[in-house]
Amino acid sequence: RDKGSATAFTWMDAGESSRNDMRGLPTGRQVFHGIEFNVINPEKNQRRAVVAVSTKPGFPRQVEVPVHDTASTVYLLHSSSDNIPSNVAGAITFVYSDGTEASRYLFKGVDVTNWWFSALQNERAGVAWWGPNPRSTKVGVCWAAIDNPNPRKEIRKLIFHAPLEGGIYAVIGVT
């Protein structure tokens, strides 16, 4: 629910009184499209449950997530705000233990979609969950399969980057 805290924004920075949030998204261990994710319960984590990046004031422009493992594919549970004017919703950088990096853009309509009336379905991404909130009959989040360009290298961390033209890119889970 959109309560926020001193260290956490409300969902998509909508504000506490908006009631425009993801309150129906189930938390804990969840399986979406055959992919297991751990969806953090904000009530049990100081209202923090999502990594959100943006060029909006107060938001980080990028966030690092430690991995320390190998993977041929990284699965994301994510979403974006609807006010990103370009087709780029954000970006992901694979930082490897040997110091090298590989990056790729995350595109609206291909890898991720808006959280209101979410609609996306292709071989590599789709709507993972949708349900109502007090302001909309359908809000949702997407899953996406992002291939690791160097699957034999250990991924030290992933860096999620904000869309440069505005809007918010949010990561709910990484597997």
N, C-alpha and C positions, 0 to 999 in steps of 0.2 A: 504494500500500500504506500501511497505517497506521503510518507512522514518525514523522510530525510533526517539529517542530524547535522551537528557542527562539522563533521568530517565527511558527509555524504549528501550529494544532491538528490532531489526527488527524481523519479523515473522520467527520463528525457527532459529534465529540468522544468517540468510542468507546474510545479508549485503544490504545496500541501492541500490547498482548498480545491484543486481542480478535480480530484478523484479520477484522474485520467492516468491510469497506471496498469501494471501487470499483475494485479492481485490474484488472479486465477491461475497463474503459472504454477504448477506443482513444484515443490522443492524437494531436496534430498536426491537420492539416486533415481534417475529417470532414464528411460530408453525412448528415444525419438528416432524414427526411421531406422531402427535396428542399431543405433549408436547409443552407448551409455554415457551419460553426463552426470555430474554432481552439481545440481542447482542449489546454490547457497541460499539458506533462509535468512533474510535480512534481520528478522527479529532476534536471531541468535548470533549476529555478527555486527553489532553496533550500527545497524541499518545499512551496512555495506554488503552488496551482493553481486555487483556488476562492475566491470571495468569500462569506463566511458571516457572517450577522448574527443576533443573538439577544440576549435580555435576560439570558442566563446570564452569570455572572461571567467576565470576561476577554475576552468577545466584544464587537465594536463593535455598537452599536444601529443604526447606519446606515453605509453606505459609498457614496462618490461615485465614479462612473466617468465620465471625460471623454469627450465625443462630438465636438463641434464639426462637426456635419453636420446635414442635413435627412433625414427619413425619414417615410414615411406609417405604417409599421409597424416595431416593434422585435421581433425574434425572440429568445426566451430559451431557453437550455438550462439547466435548473434542477431543484431537488428540495427536499424538506422532510423534517424528522424526523417521526417518527410520534407524538411527544408534544406536538403543538400541539392544545390542547383545543378551540379555536374553529374555525370554518371559514376564518378569515383566516390564510393562510400567511405573509404579508408584504405589502409595498406597494412601489410604484414611483412616483417623482416625476420628471417631465420638467421640467428647468430650462432655460429658453430664454435666448438671448443678449440679449433685450430686458429681462430681469429678471423676467418672468412665470413662473408655474409651473402645472403640472397634475398631479394625483396620482390613483392608483387602487389599490384593494386587489387582491391576488392571492389567489384563493380555492382552497382544497383541493377537489379533485374537479371543478374547472372549469378552472383555469389550471395547476395543479401537483398532484402527488400524492406520497405517501410513497415513499421509495426502496426499501423492502422490499416485494416482490411488487407492484410498480408496476402500476397499472391505470387508464388514462385514455384516452379516445378521443372527441373531438368535432371540430367543424369548425375550432376555434381552438387546440387543444392535444391532445397525445397522448404516449404513451411513445415516446421517441426511440431508446433503447437499453436492453437488459437482458441480463444474464448472471449466472453464478454467482460466489460468493466462497467462502472456506473455511467460512463459517457459514450460508449460505443458497443455495438453488438458483436464486433469482431476485432480483437487485437491479437497480435501473434509474434512469434520469433521463428527464425530460420535455422536450418542446419546447412553446413557446406563442407565439402571435402576439398582440402587445399593440399595439393601434392608438394612434398618436400623436394626441392630441386637437387638436393644432395642426400639421398636417403641413407647412405652408408656412414655419413658423418654424424657425430653426436651433436645434438642441438643444445647449446648452452642455455639459450633463452629465445623467446619470441618477443618482438617489439611490435605493438599495435600503434598505428599512426592515425591521427585525425584527418578528416577530409579538409583540404586547404580552403575550399570555397564556403565553409560554414556547415552547420548541422552537427549532429552528434552520432558517433559510431559507438555501439555498445556490444561488449562481449560478455555473455552470460556463462559460457562454459567452453572448455578446451579439452579434447581427448586425443 
